[in-house]
């Protein structure tokens, strides 16, 4: 394999990993937000 190609490939893999991590964190934040909203609704129901 061409060393230059390997280098480019490694960079792309790194970018992809970072992208996927960011996506995962975004999902987690949305889940947390939904949980918070659910808590709020439950509190309103109780009062």
LUMLUMDREN-2810 file (N, C-alpha, C; in Angstrom, 1 decimal):
<atoms>
<atom><aa>X</aa><ch>A</ch><at>N</at><xx>0.8</xx><yy>-1.2</yy><zz>0.0</zz></atom>
<atom><aa>X</aa><ch>A</ch><at>CA</at><xx>0.0</xx><yy>0.0</yy><zz>0.0</zz></atom>
<atom><aa>X</aa><ch>A</ch><at>C</at><xx>0.9</xx><yy>1.3</yy><zz>0.0</zz></atom>
<atom><aa>X</aa><ch>A</ch><at>N</at><xx>0.4</xx><yy>2.3</yy><zz>-0.6</zz></atom>
<atom><aa>X</aa><ch>A</ch><at>CA</at><xx>1.0</xx><yy>3.6</yy><zz>-0.7</zz></atom>
<atom><aa>X</aa><ch>A</ch><at>C</at><xx>1.0</xx><yy>4.2</yy><zz>0.7</zz></atom>
<atom><aa>X</aa><ch>A</ch><at>N</at><xx>2.1</xx><yy>4.6</yy><zz>1.3</zz></atom>
<atom><aa>X</aa><ch>A</ch><at>CA</at><xx>2.1</xx><yy>5.2</yy><zz>2.6</zz></atom>
<atom><aa>X</aa><ch>A</ch><at>C</at><xx>1.2</xx><yy>6.5</yy><zz>2.7</zz></atom>
<atom><aa>X</aa><ch>A</ch><at>N</at><xx>1.2</xx><yy>7.3</yy><zz>1.6</zz></atom>
<atom><aa>X</aa><ch>A</ch><at>CA</at><xx>0.4</xx><yy>8.5</yy><zz>1.6</zz></atom>
<atom><aa>X</aa><ch>A</ch><at>C</at><xx>-1.1</xx><yy>8.1</yy><zz>1.7</zz></atom>
<atom><aa>X</aa><ch>A</ch><at>N</at><xx>-1.5</xx><yy>7.0</yy><zz>1.0</zz></atom>
<atom><aa>X</aa><ch>A</ch><at>CA</at><xx>-2.9</xx><yy>6.6</yy><zz>1.1</zz></atom>
<atom><aa>X</aa><ch>A</ch><at>C</at><xx>-3.2</xx><yy>6.1</yy><zz>2.5</zz></atom>
<atom><aa>X</aa><ch>A</ch><at>N</at><xx>-2.3</xx><yy>5.4</yy><zz>3.1</zz></atom>
<atom><aa>X</aa><ch>A</ch><at>CA</at><xx>-2.5</xx><yy>4.9</yy><zz>4.5</zz></atom>
<atom><aa>X</aa><ch>A</ch><at>C</at><xx>-2.7</xx><yy>6.1</yy><zz>5.4</zz></atom>
<atom><aa>X</aa><ch>A</ch><at>N</at><xx>-1.9</xx><yy>7.1</yy><zz>5.3</zz></atom>
<atom><aa>X</aa><ch>A</ch><at>CA</at><xx>-2.0</xx><yy>8.3</yy><zz>6.1</zz></atom>
<atom><aa>X</aa><ch>A</ch><at>C</at><xx>-3.4</xx><yy>9.0</yy><zz>5.9</zz></atom>
<atom><aa>X</aa><ch>A</ch><at>N</at><xx>-3.8</xx><yy>9.2</yy><zz>4.7</zz></atom>
<atom><aa>X</aa><ch>A</ch><at>CA</at><xx>-5.1</xx><yy>9.8</yy><zz>4.4</zz></atom>
<atom><aa>X</aa><ch>A</ch><at>C</at><xx>-6.2</xx><yy>9.0</yy><zz>5.0</zz></atom>
<atom><aa>X</aa><ch>A</ch><at>N</at><xx>-6.1</xx><yy>7.6</yy><zz>4.9</zz></atom>
<atom><aa>X</aa><ch>A</ch><at>CA</at><xx>-7.1</xx><yy>6.7</yy><zz>5.4</zz></atom>
<atom><aa>X</aa><ch>A</ch><at>C</at><xx>-7.2</xx><yy>6.9</yy><zz>7.0</zz></atom>
<atom><aa>X</aa><ch>A</ch><at>N</at><xx>-6.0</xx><yy>6.9</yy><zz>7.6</zz></atom>
<atom><aa>X</aa><ch>A</ch><at>CA</at><xx>-6.0</xx><yy>7.1</yy><zz>9.1</zz></atom>
<atom><aa>X</aa><ch>A</ch><at>C</at><xx>-6.7</xx><yy>8.4</yy><zz>9.5</zz></atom>
<atom><aa>X</aa><ch>A</ch><at>N</at><xx>-6.4</xx><yy>9.4</yy><zz>8.8</zz></atom>
<atom><aa>X</aa><ch>A</ch><at>CA</at><xx>-7.0</xx><yy>10.7</yy><zz>9.1</zz></atom>
<atom><aa>X</aa><ch>A</ch><at>C</at><xx>-8.5</xx><yy>10.6</yy><zz>9.0</zz></atom>
<atom><aa>X</aa><ch>A</ch><at>N</at><xx>-9.0</xx><yy>10.0</yy><zz>7.9</zz></atom>
<atom><aa>X</aa><ch>A</ch><at>CA</at><xx>-10.4</xx><yy>9.9</yy><zz>7.7</zz></atom>
<atom><aa>X</aa><ch>A</ch><at>C</at><xx>-11.1</xx><yy>9.1</yy><zz>8.8</zz></atom>
<atom><aa>X</aa><ch>A</ch><at>N</at><xx>-10.4</xx><yy>8.0</yy><zz>9.2</zz></atom>
<atom><aa>X</aa><ch>A</ch><at>CA</at><xx>-10.9</xx><yy>7.2</yy><zz>10.3</zz></atom>
<atom><aa>X</aa><ch>A</ch><at>C</at><xx>-11.0</xx><yy>8.0</yy><zz>11.6</zz></atom>
<atom><aa>X</aa><ch>A</ch><at>N</at><xx>-10.0</xx><yy>8.8</yy><zz>11.8</zz></atom>
<atom><aa>X</aa><ch>A</ch><at>CA</at><xx>-10.0</xx><yy>9.6</yy><zz>13.0</zz></atom>
<atom><aa>X</aa><ch>A</ch><at>C</at><xx>-11.1</xx><yy>10.6</yy><zz>13.0</zz></atom>
<atom><aa>X</aa><ch>A</ch><at>N</at><xx>-11.3</xx><yy>11.2</yy><zz>11.8</zz></atom>
<atom><aa>X</aa><ch>A</ch><at>CA</at><xx>-12.4</xx><yy>12.2</yy><zz>11.7</zz></atom>
<atom><aa>X</aa><ch>A</ch><at>C</at><xx>-13.8</xx><yy>11.5</yy><zz>11.9</zz></atom>
<atom><aa>X</aa><ch>A</ch><at>N</at><xx>-13.9</xx><yy>10.3</yy><zz>11.3</zz></atom>
<atom><aa>X</aa><ch>A</ch><at>CA</at><xx>-15.1</xx><yy>9.6</yy><zz>11.5</zz></atom>
<atom><aa>X</aa><ch>A</ch><at>C</at><xx>-15.4</xx><yy>9.2</yy><zz>12.9</zz></atom>
<atom><aa>X</aa><ch>A</ch><at>N</at><xx>-14.4</xx><yy>8.8</yy><zz>13.6</zz></atom>
<atom><aa>X</aa><ch>A</ch><at>CA</at><xx>-14.6</xx><yy>8.5</yy><zz>15.1</zz></atom>
<atom><aa>X</aa><ch>A</ch><at>C</at><xx>-15.0</xx><yy>9.7</yy><zz>15.8</zz></atom>
<atom><aa>X</aa><ch>A</ch><at>N</at><xx>-14.4</xx><yy>10.8</yy><zz>15.6</zz></atom>
<atom><aa>X</aa><ch>A</ch><at>CA</at><xx>-14.8</xx><yy>12.1</yy><zz>16.3</zz></atom>
<atom><aa>X</aa><ch>A</ch><at>C</at><xx>-16.2</xx><yy>12.4</yy><zz>15.9</zz></atom>
<atom><aa>X</aa><ch>A</ch><at>N</at><xx>-16.6</xx><yy>12.3</yy><zz>14.7</zz></atom>
<atom><aa>X</aa><ch>A</ch><at>CA</at><xx>-17.9</xx><yy>12.6</yy><zz>14.2</zz></atom>
<atom><aa>X</aa><ch>A</ch><at>C</at><xx>-18.9</xx><yy>11.7</yy><zz>15.0</zz></atom>
<atom><aa>X</aa><ch>A</ch><at>N</at><xx>-18.6</xx><yy>10.4</yy><zz>15.0</zz></atom>
<atom><aa>X</aa><ch>A</ch><at>CA</at><xx>-19.6</xx><yy>9.5</yy><zz>15.7</zz></atom>
<atom><aa>X</aa><ch>A</ch><at>C</at><xx>-19.7</xx><yy>9.8</yy><zz>17.2</zz></atom>
<atom><aa>X</aa><ch>A</ch><at>N</at><xx>-18.6</xx><yy>10.1</yy><zz>17.8</zz></atom>
<atom><aa>X</aa><ch>A</ch><at>CA</at><xx>-18.6</xx><yy>10.5</yy><zz>19.2</zz></atom>
<atom><aa>X</aa><ch>A</ch><at>C</at><xx>-19.5</xx><yy>11.7</yy><zz>19.4</zz></atom>
<atom><aa>X</aa><ch>A</ch><at>N</at><xx>-19.4</xx><yy>12.7</yy><zz>18.6</zz></atom>
<atom><aa>X</aa><ch>A</ch><at>CA</at><xx>-20.2</xx><yy>13.9</yy><zz>18.7</zz></atom>
<atom><aa>X</aa><ch>A</ch><at>C</at><xx>-21.6</xx><yy>13.6</yy><zz>18.6</zz></atom>
<atom><aa>X</aa><ch>A</ch><at>N</at><xx>-22.0</xx><yy>12.7</yy><zz>17.6</zz></atom>
<atom><aa>X</aa><ch>A</ch><at>CA</at><xx>-23.3</xx><yy>12.3</yy><zz>17.4</zz></atom>
<atom><aa>X</aa><ch>A</ch><at>C</at><xx>-23.9</xx><yy>11.6</yy><zz>18.6</zz></atom>
<atom><aa>X</aa><ch>A</ch><at>N</at><xx>-23.1</xx><yy>10.7</yy><zz>19.2</zz></atom>
<atom><aa>X</aa><ch>A</ch><at>CA</at><xx>-23.5</xx><yy>9.9</yy><zz>20.3</zz></atom>
<atom><aa>X</aa><ch>A</ch><at>C</at><xx>-23.7</xx><yy>10.9</yy><zz>21.5</zz></atom>
<atom><aa>X</aa><ch>A</ch><at>N</at><xx>-22.9</xx><yy>11.9</yy><zz>21.7</zz></atom>
<atom><aa>X</aa><ch>A</ch><at>CA</at><xx>-23.1</xx><yy>12.8</yy><zz>22.8</zz></atom>
<atom><aa>X</aa><ch>A</ch><at>C</at><xx>-24.3</xx><yy>13.6</yy><zz>22.6</zz></atom>
<atom><aa>X</aa><ch>A</ch><at>N</at><xx>-24.6</xx><yy>14.0</yy><zz>21.3</zz></atom>
<atom><aa>X</aa><ch>A</ch><at>CA</at><xx>-25.8</xx><yy>14.7</yy><zz>21.0</zz></atom>
<atom><aa>X</aa><ch>A</ch><at>C</at><xx>-27.1</xx><yy>13.9</yy><zz>21.4</zz></atom>
<atom><aa>X</aa><ch>A</ch><at>N</at><xx>-27.0</xx><yy>12.6</yy><zz>21.0</zz></atom>
<atom><aa>X</aa><ch>A</ch><at>CA</at><xx>-28.1</xx><yy>11.7</yy><zz>21.4</zz></atom>
<atom><aa>X</aa><ch>A</ch><at>C</at><xx>-28.3</xx><yy>11.7</yy><zz>22.9</zz></atom>
<atom><aa>X</aa><ch>A</ch><at>N</at><xx>-27.2</xx><yy>11.5</yy><zz>23.6</zz></atom>
<atom><aa>X</aa><ch>A</ch><at>CA</at><xx>-27.3</xx><yy>11.5</yy><zz>25.0</zz></atom>
<atom><aa>X</aa><ch>A</ch><at>C</at><xx>-27.9</xx><yy>12.7</yy><zz>25.6</zz></atom>
<atom><aa>X</aa><ch>A</ch><at>N</at><xx>-27.5</xx><yy>13.9</yy><zz>25.1</zz></atom>
<atom><aa>X</aa><ch>A</ch><at>CA</at><xx>-28.1</xx><yy>15.2</yy><zz>25.6</zz></atom>
<atom><aa>X</aa><ch>A</ch><at>C</at><xx>-29.6</xx><yy>15.2</yy><zz>25.4</zz></atom>
<atom><aa>X</aa><ch>A</ch><at>N</at><xx>-30.0</xx><yy>14.8</yy><zz>24.2</zz></atom>
<atom><aa>X</aa><ch>A</ch><at>CA</at><xx>-31.4</xx><yy>14.8</yy><zz>23.9</zz></atom>
<atom><aa>X</aa><ch>A</ch><at>C</at><xx>-32.2</xx><yy>13.9</yy><zz>24.8</zz></atom>
<atom><aa>X</aa><ch>A</ch><at>N</at><xx>-31.6</xx><yy>12.7</yy><zz>25.1</zz></atom>
<atom><aa>X</aa><ch>A</ch><at>CA</at><xx>-32.2</xx><yy>11.8</yy><zz>26.1</zz></atom>
<atom><aa>X</aa><ch>A</ch><at>C</at><xx>-32.4</xx><yy>12.4</yy><zz>27.4</zz></atom>
<atom><aa>X</aa><ch>A</ch><at>N</at><xx>-31.3</xx><yy>13.0</yy><zz>27.9</zz></atom>
<atom><aa>X</aa><ch>A</ch><at>CA</at><xx>-31.3</xx><yy>13.7</yy><zz>29.2</zz></atom>
<atom><aa>X</aa><ch>A</ch><at>C</at><xx>-32.3</xx><yy>14.8</yy><zz>29.2</zz></atom>
<atom><aa>X</aa><ch>A</ch><at>N</at><xx>-32.4</xx><yy>15.5</yy><zz>28.1</zz></atom>
<atom><aa>X</aa><ch>A</ch><at>CA</at><xx>-33.4</xx><yy>16.6</yy><zz>28.1</zz></atom>
<atom><aa>X</aa><ch>A</ch><at>C</at><xx>-34.8</xx><yy>16.1</yy><zz>28.2</zz></atom>
<atom><aa>X</aa><ch>A</ch><at>N</at><xx>-35.1</xx><yy>15.0</yy><zz>27.5</zz></atom>
<atom><aa>X</aa><ch>A</ch><at>CA</at><xx>-36.4</xx><yy>14.3</yy><zz>27.5</zz></atom>
<atom><aa>X</aa><ch>A</ch><at>C</at><xx>-36.7</xx><yy>13.9</yy><zz>28.9</zz></atom>
<atom><aa>X</aa><ch>A</ch><at>N</at><xx>-35.7</xx><yy>13.3</yy><zz>29.6</zz></atom>
<atom><aa>X</aa><ch>A</ch><at>CA</at><xx>-35.9</xx><yy>12.9</yy><zz>31.0</zz></atom>
<atom><aa>X</aa><ch>A</ch><at>C</at><xx>-36.3</xx><yy>14.0</yy><zz>31.9</zz></atom>
<atom><aa>X</aa><ch>A</ch><at>N</at><xx>-35.5</xx><yy>15.2</yy><zz>31.7</zz></atom>
<atom><aa>X</aa><ch>A</ch><at>CA</at><xx>-35.8</xx><yy>16.4</yy><zz>32.5</zz></atom>
<atom><aa>X</aa><ch>A</ch><at>C</at><xx>-37.3</xx><yy>16.8</yy><zz>32.2</zz></atom>
<atom><aa>X</aa><ch>A</ch><at>N</at><xx>-37.7</xx><yy>16.8</yy><zz>31.0</zz></atom>
<atom><aa>X</aa><ch>A</ch><at>CA</at><xx>-39.0</xx><yy>17.3</yy><zz>30.6</zz></atom>
<atom><aa>X</aa><ch>A</ch><at>C</at><xx>-40.0</xx><yy>16.3</yy><zz>31.3</zz></atom>
<atom><aa>X</aa><ch>A</ch><at>N</at><xx>-39.7</xx><yy>15.0</yy><zz>31.2</zz></atom>
<atom><aa>X</aa><ch>A</ch><at>CA</at><xx>-40.6</xx><yy>14.0</yy><zz>31.8</zz></atom>
<atom><aa>X</aa><ch>A</ch><at>C</at><xx>-40.8</xx><yy>14.3</yy><zz>33.3</zz></atom>
<atom><aa>X</aa><ch>A</ch><at>N</at><xx>-39.6</xx><yy>14.6</yy><zz>34.0</zz></atom>
<atom><aa>X</aa><ch>A</ch><at>CA</at><xx>-39.7</xx><yy>14.9</yy><zz>35.4</zz></atom>
<atom><aa>X</aa><ch>A</ch><at>C</at><xx>-40.6</xx><yy>16.1</yy><zz>35.7</zz></atom>
<atom><aa>X</aa><ch>A</ch><at>N</at><xx>-40.4</xx><yy>17.1</yy><zz>34.8</zz></atom>
<atom><aa>X</aa><ch>A</ch><at>CA</at><xx>-41.2</xx><yy>18.3</yy><zz>35.0</zz></atom>
<atom><aa>X</aa><ch>A</ch><at>C</at><xx>-42.7</xx><yy>18.0</yy><zz>34.9</zz></atom>
<atom><aa>X</aa><ch>A</ch><at>N</at><xx>-43.0</xx><yy>17.2</yy><zz>33.9</zz></atom>
<atom><aa>X</aa><ch>A</ch><at>CA</at><xx>-44.5</xx><yy>16.8</yy><zz>33.7</zz></atom>
<atom><aa>X</aa><ch>A</ch><at>C</at><xx>-45.0</xx><yy>16.1</yy><zz>34.9</zz></atom>
<atom><aa>X</aa><ch>A</ch><at>N</at><xx>-44.2</xx><yy>15.1</yy><zz>35.4</zz></atom>
<atom><aa>X</aa><ch>A</ch><at>CA</at><xx>-44.6</xx><yy>14.3</yy><zz>36.6</zz></atom>
<atom><aa>X</aa><ch>A</ch><at>C</at><xx>-44.8</xx><yy>15.3</yy><zz>37.8</zz></atom>
<atom><aa>X</aa><ch>A</ch><at>N</at><xx>-43.9</xx><yy>16.2</yy><zz>37.9</zz></atom>
<atom><aa>X</aa><ch>A</ch><at>CA</at><xx>-44.1</xx><yy>17.2</yy><zz>39.1</zz></atom>
<atom><aa>X</aa><ch>A</ch><at>C</at><xx>-45.4</xx><yy>18.0</yy><zz>38.9</zz></atom>
<atom><aa>X</aa><ch>A</ch><at>N</at><xx>-45.7</xx><yy>18.4</yy><zz>37.7</zz></atom>
<atom><aa>X</aa><ch>A</ch><at>CA</at><xx>-46.9</xx><yy>19.2</yy><zz>37.4</zz></atom>
<atom><aa>X</aa><ch>A</ch><at>C</at><xx>-48.1</xx><yy>18.3</yy><zz>37.7</zz></atom>
<atom><aa>X</aa><ch>A</ch><at>N</at><xx>-48.1</xx><yy>17.0</yy><zz>37.4</zz></atom>
<atom><aa>X</aa><ch>A</ch><at>CA</at><xx>-49.2</xx><yy>16.1</yy><zz>37.6</zz></atom>
<atom><aa>X</aa><ch>A</ch><at>C</at><xx>-49.5</xx><yy>16.0</yy><zz>39.1</zz></atom>
<atom><aa>X</aa><ch>A</ch><at>N</at><xx>-48.4</xx><yy>15.9</yy><zz>39.9</zz></atom>
<atom><aa>X</aa><ch>A</ch><at>CA</at><xx>-48.5</xx><yy>15.7</yy><zz>41.4</zz></atom>
<atom><aa>X</aa><ch>A</ch><at>C</at><xx>-49.1</xx><yy>16.9</yy><zz>42.0</zz></atom>
<atom><aa>X</aa><ch>A</ch><at>N</at><xx>-48.8</xx><yy>18.1</yy><zz>41.6</zz></atom>
<atom><aa>X</aa><ch>A</ch><at>CA</at><xx>-49.2</xx><yy>19.4</yy><zz>42.2</zz></atom>
<atom><aa>X</aa><ch>A</ch><at>C</at><xx>-50.7</xx><yy>19.6</yy><zz>42.0</zz></atom>
</atoms>
